[in-house]
Amino acid sequence: MAIRPIVKMGSPLLLQTAELVMPEEFGSPELAALIQDLQDTMQAMDGAGIAAPQIGVSKQLTLFGGFKSPRYPDAEIVPFTILCNPILTPLGEEMVDDWEGCLSVPGMRGLVPRYQHLRYQGFDEHGQVIDRTVEGFHARVVQHECDHLFGMLYPMRIKDLRDFGFTDVLMPGLAELD
């Protein structure tokens, strides 16, 4: 389909709650085309995931995983997932700090606290129920991508801005990928 331009931090669209994917949209050619554009864009940018608002579409739709992202060389592979209208439920209080980047915040990384264990629920592109319990990098990716659907960017979660900066300074080996 198409590689779409990425909406960057500062755009009001990224600070809004996205619209739900309505039942009549599941399985539609329009939703399939949007998903293909998201997938093409994510892969072209070597992202671990992407959300519809990042390409200018206010829909509660994200996709993630399916390949090893060179932007996260030490992370396990997350199964490819298309997730609409998500609900996230932390399983426990344990939070883990780790470095994140974002296609909408290019060239930067930050140390972000996320729940280590998580249940996520929602629907796939055909309206079939998704209900998974995950941990580690998988849980981090889901939380990061779903934040985009609710007007949140990872820098808003950083506890100490001394742990936020340009990738080429913090992680020179990854700088060419951001």
PEPEGI-V284379 format. One record per residue. N is the residue number from 0. PSI is psi in radians with two decimals (NA if undefined). NEAR is the number of other C-alpha atoms within 8 Angstrom. D_LAST is the distance of its C-alpha to the last C-alpha in Angstrom with 2 decimals. Layout:
BEGIN
n=[N:N]
psi=[PSI:PSI]
near=[NEAR:NEAR]
d_last=[D_LAST:D_LAST]
END
This chain:
BEGIN
n=[0:1:2:3:4:5:6:7:8:9:10:11:12:13:14:15:16:17:18:19:20:21:22:23:24:25:26:27:28:29:30:31:32:33:34:35:36:37:38:39:40:41:42:43:44:45:46:47:48:49:50:51:52:53:54:55:56:57:58:59:60:61:62:63:64:65:66:67:68:69:70:71:72:73:74:75:76:77:78:79:80:81:82:83:84:85:86:87:88:89:90:91:92:93:94:95:96:97:98:99:100:101:102:103:104:105:106:107:108:109:110:111:112:113:114:115:116:117:118:119:120:121:122:123:124:125:126:127:128:129:130:131:132:133:134:135:136:137:138:139:140:141:142:143:144:145:146:147:148:149:150:151:152:153:154:155:156:157:158:159:160:161:162:163:164:165:166:167:168:169:170:171:172:173:174:175:176:177]
psi=[-1.65:2.53:2.10:2.66:2.55:2.29:2.29:2.77:2.35:-0.42:2.30:-0.50:-0.62:-0.10:0.15:2.72:2.22:2.74:2.55:2.61:2.10:2.66:-0.66:-0.24:-0.41:2.31:0.04:2.69:-0.58:-0.75:-0.72:-0.71:-0.70:-0.76:-0.74:-0.73:-0.73:-0.79:-0.79:-0.75:-0.80:-0.82:-0.67:-0.53:0.05:0.61:2.72:-0.32:3.02:2.62:2.62:-0.71:-0.44:-0.30:0.36:0.26:2.08:1.39:2.50:1.31:2.22:2.70:2.65:2.81:-2.96:-0.26:2.84:2.00:2.19:-0.28:-0.31:1.24:-0.42:-0.01:2.60:2.79:2.28:2.38:2.45:2.25:2.36:2.15:2.13:2.53:0.98:2.65:2.20:2.34:1.94:2.47:1.52:3.07:-0.17:2.15:2.54:2.32:2.34:2.86:2.38:2.66:3.12:2.43:-0.47:-0.08:1.15:2.50:0.14:2.74:2.68:2.69:1.99:2.26:2.36:2.70:2.39:-0.61:2.39:2.51:2.29:2.49:2.69:-2.59:2.64:-3.02:-0.25:0.05:0.17:2.47:2.39:2.29:1.82:2.59:2.19:2.99:3.01:-2.42:-0.66:-0.84:-0.69:-0.81:-0.78:-0.82:-0.77:-0.87:-0.70:-0.51:-0.68:-0.49:-0.19:0.43:0.48:2.37:2.62:-0.60:-0.43:-0.29:-0.16:2.27:-0.61:1.99:-0.10:-0.26:0.61:2.26:-3.02:2.38:-0.68:-0.33:-0.80:-0.69:1.27:-0.55:-0.39:-0.09:-0.67:-0.25:-0.31:NA]
near=[6:7:9:8:6:9:11:11:8:5:8:6:9:15:10:9:8:11:7:8:11:6:6:5:9:11:9:8:6:7:11:10:9:9:9:10:12:15:10:11:12:12:8:8:7:10:12:13:11:14:15:15:14:14:11:9:7:11:11:14:12:13:15:15:12:9:9:11:9:7:10:8:7:4:7:7:8:10:8:9:9:11:13:13:10:11:7:9:7:9:8:6:6:7:8:9:8:9:8:9:12:10:12:9:9:9:10:12:13:14:11:14:11:10:14:11:13:13:12:13:11:12:14:12:12:7:9:7:8:10:8:7:8:9:10:8:9:10:13:12:11:10:10:10:14:11:11:13:17:10:12:10:12:13:8:6:8:13:6:6:6:5:8:12:10:9:13:11:7:8:8:8:6:10:10:6:7:11]
d_last=[23.30:20.39:16.69:16.61:14.69:12.66:14.64:12.96:14.29:17.64:18.98:22.20:21.58:18.96:21.72:24.39:25.77:25.32:28.50:29.83:29.94:33.70:35.91:36.85:33.23:32.86:33.28:33.26:31.92:29.91:28.13:27.61:26.08:23.67:22.68:22.21:19.96:17.84:17.80:17.06:14.13:12.68:13.30:12.03:8.53:8.95:9.43:12.13:13.90:14.40:17.28:19.51:19.08:15.41:16.96:19.85:22.39:24.19:25.02:24.85:23.06:20.05:19.19:17.37:17.67:19.44:17.26:15.45:11.70:10.11:7.46:10.90:13.10:16.02:16.46:19.36:19.26:20.03:22.57:21.57:22.81:23.53:24.58:26.53:28.16:27.03:28.99:27.56:30.05:29.20:31.47:32.39:31.21:28.94:25.54:22.85:20.13:16.80:13.18:11.11:7.87:8.25:7.60:10.17:8.83:5.56:4.69:7.30:9.06:12.73:15.75:17.21:20.72:21.39:24.58:24.94:27.37:27.30:29.29:27.82:30.01:29.71:30.25:28.83:28.90:32.66:33.54:34.10:33.69:30.81:31.68:29.72:29.69:26.56:25.15:22.29:18.81:20.42:21.80:18.56:16.74:19.85:20.07:16.51:16.96:20.54:19.73:18.29:21.79:23.51:21.79:19.74:16.14:15.06:15.49:19.07:19.70:18.73:22.12:21.54:19.16:19.39:17.00:14.22:12.16:9.35:7.21:8.72:11.98:11.99:10.46:10.49:10.49:7.06:5.58:5.73:3.82:0.00]
END
